[in-house]
Structures are given as C-alpha cells and as structure tokens.
Amino acid sequence: MPRKSTMRDNVNVVRSRLPHLSDLSREKIELALLYYESSIDETVEAFKRDGAI
C-alpha cells in the first residue's frame, strides 16, 4: 500500500486532471487508485471511460 502522503499526492493529481469531479470524495479516488495499483493514468482513464466525467 502506498504511503499516505504518496496517496494524497496521487489524489491531488487525479483531481487536477479532472477538475469537474471536485465533488468526488477523496475516498472514492483512493479506492480507484488502489484498484488500478496507484496508476494515475489508468485511474483517470477509468473515470473518463465509466462516464464519471
């Protein structure tokens, strides 16, 4: 599991790439990052693909 500060940084990167999802909870973004093994690119693409945008 990534360090807490690394996870926080990754959440911030995902949010910066998808600013219109600012209402999405940090926990949901963290769960997605964990599912995609902390790959920011895969997580962002999943949110786009699954209609979260």
N, C-alpha and C positions, 0 to 999 in steps of 0.2 A: 504494500500500500504506500502511495506517495506520502512524503512528509506534508504536514498540514500547510506550511507556507507555500510549498510547491502546488498543492491542490488549489489554494486560494489564488495563486498567480494564474493557474490554468483556467479557473472560473472567470477571472477578470479578462483573460484573452478571449475566451468564448463570448463573453458579453460584449467586448469591444468589436468583435466581428459580426455580432447580431444585435445591434443596439435596440432594435424594435422589440426585442424579447426581454426588456429590462424588468418586466413583471414576473418573469420566470424565477422561481426560487433558487437560491444557491444550492439547496439540497438536491433539486432535480438535475441541475447541471452537474453536480458532483457525481450523482448516480450514473448519468450518461457517460461521464469521463471514466468512471470505474469500469463500466460495461465495455467501453472501447479502449480499455487499458491505457488511459491517460493520453490517448491520441487526440490532440486538439482538432486536427483537420478532419478526422473521421467523425468526431462528435458534432462539429459544425455542419458537415455534410448530412449527417443523420437528422439533425433538426430541420435542415432545408428539405430533405427528401420526404420526411414524415409530415410535412405540412405545418411545422411549427412556425414557419415564417409567414 
